[in-house]
Amino acid sequence: MSMRPSVARDKDIVSRAHLEAFAGDVEYYLTLTPRQLPSRYFYDALGSALFEAICELPWYRVTRAERHLLARHGREILAQIEPLSTLVELGPGSGEKLATLVDAGRTDPRPLRVHLIDVSAAALDLAHRTLGALDDLEIVSHRAEYETGLLEVAAARRLDGRTLTVFLGSNIGNFDPPGADEFLRGIHATLAPRDALLLGTDLVKPEADVLLAYDDPLGVTAAFNRNLLVRINRELGADFDIEGFRHRVVWSEAESRVEMHLVTARRQLVHIPAASLEVLFEEGETIWTESSYKYRTADVIALLERAGFQPIEQWVDEEARFALTLVEAV
């Protein structure tokens, strides 16, 4: 008997669950003061493609700096956590950074299990294709929130080696300080002693450089930001006037973070049927869509130690002001 119909039903259930979660989050966050939207919803198919374009912009140096560090120190990174049996990436994007690490650093010929965790089906598909070009990888995709995916990985733990979880792209910067502490403690709770974490963090740099990276002259980041409203219109049946919102970037020196906002150019009433919500936006009102915290190297170590990790090594691209930090669970 063919299993295709039940597989299709399973996918429908997953899609329905994600749509319900999306609607619930939109309803909650748009009624906060100030109004907000969770940055995790940037990454539909178009949003993922726009973010990949952002990573190639000359003003956004995070991805190139991280790839350079992974290529240069990949063998050193993986050598410190042998025998490695499992790799886990949270938010894999295109999969190119993990592929760079594996290609640069892997010397063990034994098959390696790779778990990819993301809420974006498009990102998971792209990463799976990228990593599928490498030999002897068993790739498992988890379309789930990070916490849920990590629990799924822990339940299928291999006992023949160590696990390396990677959280790259300075995505930890999207959490406020208490949230970052809680999130890293959550990762630690799913690991066995001597399992490892590789964390990528963008470092503090001049304000002008930060603002240019998040408000590029080509308007790609602005399109990425506004696509969040396009997605709400498409998936939740909303009627945002996309042209009625402007992209705004703010640097907060006191908080060491860059903020992205969408600003209403005029008064408008927005209906979001799937969220059972109507929102009246006054002219100049904002929706806070992302925060990206920047770190100092010592702060990264302190952050990880608070979560129960012990530092192994840290590599820094001084020109681009980006760091990779390798730690192990104790």
Summary of the structure (lengths in Angstrom):
residues: 330
radius of gyration: 20.2
end to end distance: 48.6
largest distance: 62.5
contacts: 1076
relative contact order: 0.16
helix: 45%
strand: 27%
